[in-house]
Amino acid sequence: MPADGEVLGTVSKIAGASRFVVECKDGNERLCSIPGRFKRRFWIKINDMVIVKPWTVQSNERGDIIWRFTPQEVLKLRDKGVL
């Protein structure tokens, strides 16, 4: 679950090696990257559900992907009514 200041989003486009365009649930479209400590932990594909932590400087335009939900986790979130 997203913590304070984090938002849910769906990956809409791949914009480079570790950069993605994410449509967030707060209505913003952000260019997000994977921080170095997470690069080898998970692979991101189009239409994956992710948690985005917006940057402090350009919070409506950029962010970091800090978690990717598996398909089973997405089903659980839909059952709980979060999505």
HUJO-V870260 format. One record per residue. N is the residue number from 1. RES is the residue in three letters. PSI is psi in degrees with one decimal (NA if undefined). OMEGA is omega in whole degrees, 0 to 359 (* if undefined). NEAR is the number of other ideal C-beta (glycine too) atoms within 12 Angstrom. Layout:
# HUJO-V870260
n=(N | N)
res=(RES | RES)
psi=(PSI | PSI)
omega=(OMEGA | OMEGA)
near=(NEAR | NEAR)
This chain:
# HUJO-V870260
n=(1 | 2 | 3 | 4 | 5 | 6 | 7 | 8 | 9 | 10 | 11 | 12 | 13 | 14 | 15 | 16 | 17 | 18 | 19 | 20 | 21 | 22 | 23 | 24 | 25 | 26 | 27 | 28 | 29 | 30 | 31 | 32 | 33 | 34 | 35 | 36 | 37 | 38 | 39 | 40 | 41 | 42 | 43 | 44 | 45 | 46 | 47 | 48 | 49 | 50 | 51 | 52 | 53 | 54 | 55 | 56 | 57 | 58 | 59 | 60 | 61 | 62 | 63 | 64 | 65 | 66 | 67 | 68 | 69 | 70 | 71 | 72 | 73 | 74 | 75 | 76 | 77 | 78 | 79 | 80 | 81 | 82 | 83)
res=(MET | PRO | ALA | ASP | GLY | GLU | VAL | LEU | GLY | THR | VAL | SER | LYS | ILE | ALA | GLY | ALA | SER | ARG | PHE | VAL | VAL | GLU | CYS | LYS | ASP | GLY | ASN | GLU | ARG | LEU | CYS | SER | ILE | PRO | GLY | ARG | PHE | LYS | ARG | ARG | PHE | TRP | ILE | LYS | ILE | ASN | ASP | MET | VAL | ILE | VAL | LYS | PRO | TRP | THR | VAL | GLN | SER | ASN | GLU | ARG | GLY | ASP | ILE | ILE | TRP | ARG | PHE | THR | PRO | GLN | GLU | VAL | LEU | LYS | LEU | ARG | ASP | LYS | GLY | VAL | LEU)
psi=(141.2 | 138.2 | -171.6 | 126.3 | -6.6 | 152.1 | 154.3 | 150.2 | 167.5 | 131.3 | 124.4 | -25.2 | 146.2 | 125.9 | 21.9 | -167.2 | -47.9 | 32.3 | 139.8 | 148.5 | 123.4 | 128.9 | 110.0 | 156.7 | -13.4 | 6.3 | -3.1 | 150.6 | 118.3 | 144.3 | 113.0 | 150.8 | 165.7 | 122.2 | 154.5 | -33.8 | -15.4 | -4.3 | -38.2 | 1.8 | -35.3 | 151.7 | 136.7 | 135.8 | 167.7 | 142.4 | 12.0 | 143.6 | 127.5 | 163.4 | 128.8 | 133.7 | 107.5 | 147.2 | 158.3 | -28.9 | -56.2 | 65.7 | -26.2 | -6.5 | -27.9 | 159.2 | 178.1 | 137.7 | 120.9 | -8.9 | 142.1 | 129.1 | 140.1 | 162.9 | -34.4 | -37.7 | -34.8 | -40.5 | -39.2 | -39.0 | -37.9 | -38.1 | -36.0 | -15.5 | 14.0 | -34.9 | NA)
omega=(179 | 177 | 181 | 179 | 179 | 182 | 174 | 178 | 178 | 180 | 182 | 183 | 174 | 186 | 180 | 184 | 180 | 178 | 184 | 172 | 185 | 174 | 185 | 182 | 177 | 175 | 180 | 173 | 187 | 169 | 186 | 176 | 177 | 177 | 185 | 182 | 181 | 189 | 182 | 184 | 180 | 178 | 183 | 176 | 177 | 181 | 174 | 176 | 185 | 170 | 182 | 173 | 182 | 175 | 179 | 184 | 181 | 190 | 180 | 184 | 186 | 179 | 178 | 174 | 183 | 179 | 173 | 180 | 173 | 178 | 178 | 178 | 177 | 177 | 178 | 178 | 177 | 178 | 179 | 179 | 179 | 181 | *)
near=(15 | 25 | 12 | 8 | 16 | 24 | 33 | 34 | 37 | 29 | 33 | 22 | 20 | 21 | 20 | 13 | 11 | 21 | 22 | 34 | 27 | 40 | 26 | 32 | 21 | 19 | 11 | 23 | 25 | 36 | 29 | 43 | 27 | 32 | 20 | 10 | 11 | 21 | 16 | 10 | 15 | 21 | 19 | 35 | 18 | 17 | 19 | 30 | 34 | 40 | 34 | 42 | 29 | 29 | 19 | 11 | 9 | 14 | 20 | 18 | 17 | 25 | 38 | 32 | 40 | 28 | 29 | 28 | 29 | 16 | 14 | 11 | 21 | 21 | 14 | 16 | 21 | 15 | 11 | 11 | 7 | 18 | 18)
